[in-house]
Amino acid sequence: MMLLHKLRQLGRAVKWRRQVAQAVSTQLSLLEDPDALVLGNLSPTDEARLTELVQRAAAHDGPIVEFGTLFGITTRLIAAPARPGQRVITIDNFSWNPFGLPPAVHERFARGVLRTELAEGRVELWVGDSAAYRNGDRGPVPALVFLDADHSYAAVRDEIAWARALGVPIICGHDYGVARFGVTRAVDEAFGKGGVAVGGTVWSWERQA
């Protein structure tokens, strides 16, 4: 019986080998560096900067839109200081996570993290990709857009262009200055080198009155 059980476990491991490899890689990263930002969390400097931007967004009408929910950790950070009645819309297609969880499991986990905010109506979880959301009629112009989903140059470029065309007053995002991503190039092309404020790895641009 023990041998049969082990053979079944091996079979499952082979079936889900990509997900197992991703989970092991993430586990090793956390064991080597418990502060590694692999769970969708931000550094304290990033958190402080994003909180400040969300507080400033209270002066503008419209919701706060976050591209890239992952597990909902940053979504909760955004929702906490948001102006009462100012909805937070978070968007994710749940196609990637650091543990290789299947999309349905990933989504259920994120909904569990956000259960209080969702139940209270402070957060709306929109399931789909960035382009699908941007191509639809989504109501009022957002007060703030936070970009933290696909970090490729093309994706960030297109999200910035969309937000600027709408007239979003505060456009910001994560991972500015991180060499392996295309964020910095897209931001610098859109706003000019030095055209954004940076706190930690959170970049931001605000429309002048």
Rosetta blueprint (number, residue, H / E / L):
1 M L
2 M H
3 L H
4 L H
5 H H
6 K H
7 L H
8 R H
9 Q H
10 L H
11 G H
12 R H
13 A H
14 V H
15 K H
16 W L
17 R H
18 R H
19 Q H
20 V H
21 A H
22 Q H
23 A H
24 V H
25 S H
26 T H
27 Q H
28 L H
29 S H
30 L H
31 L H
32 E H
33 D L
34 P L
35 D L
36 A L
37 L L
38 V L
39 L L
40 G L
41 N L
42 L L
43 S L
44 P H
45 T H
46 D H
47 E H
48 A H
49 R H
50 L H
51 T H
52 E H
53 L H
54 V H
55 Q H
56 R H
57 A H
58 A L
59 A L
60 H L
61 D L
62 G L
63 P L
64 I E
65 V E
66 E E
67 F E
68 G L
69 T L
70 L L
71 F L
72 G L
73 I H
74 T H
75 T H
76 R H
77 L H
78 I H
79 A H
80 A L
81 P L
82 A L
83 R L
84 P L
85 G L
86 Q L
87 R L
88 V E
89 I E
90 T E
91 I E
92 D E
93 N L
94 F L
95 S L
96 W L
97 N L
98 P L
99 F L
100 G L
101 L L
102 P L
103 P H
104 A H
105 V H
106 H H
107 E H
108 R H
109 F H
110 A H
111 R H
112 G H
113 V H
114 L L
115 R H
116 T H
117 E H
118 L H
119 A H
120 E L
121 G L
122 R L
123 V E
124 E E
125 L E
126 W E
127 V E
128 G L
129 D L
130 S H
131 A H
132 A H
133 Y H
134 R H
135 N L
136 G L
137 D L
138 R L
139 G L
140 P L
141 V L
142 P L
143 A L
144 L E
145 V E
146 F E
147 L E
148 D L
149 A L
150 D L
151 H L
152 S L
153 Y H
154 A H
155 A H
156 V H
157 R H
158 D H
159 E H
160 I H
161 A H
162 W H
163 A H
164 R H
165 A H
166 L H
167 G L
168 V L
169 P L
170 I E
171 I E
172 C E
173 G E
174 H L
175 D L
176 Y L
177 G L
178 V L
179 A L
180 R L
181 F L
182 G L
183 V H
184 T H
185 R H
186 A H
187 V H
188 D H
189 E H
190 A H
191 F H
192 G L
193 K L
194 G L
195 G L
196 V L
197 A E
198 V E
199 G E
200 G L
201 T L
202 V E
203 W E
204 S E
205 W E
206 E E
207 R L
208 Q L
209 A L
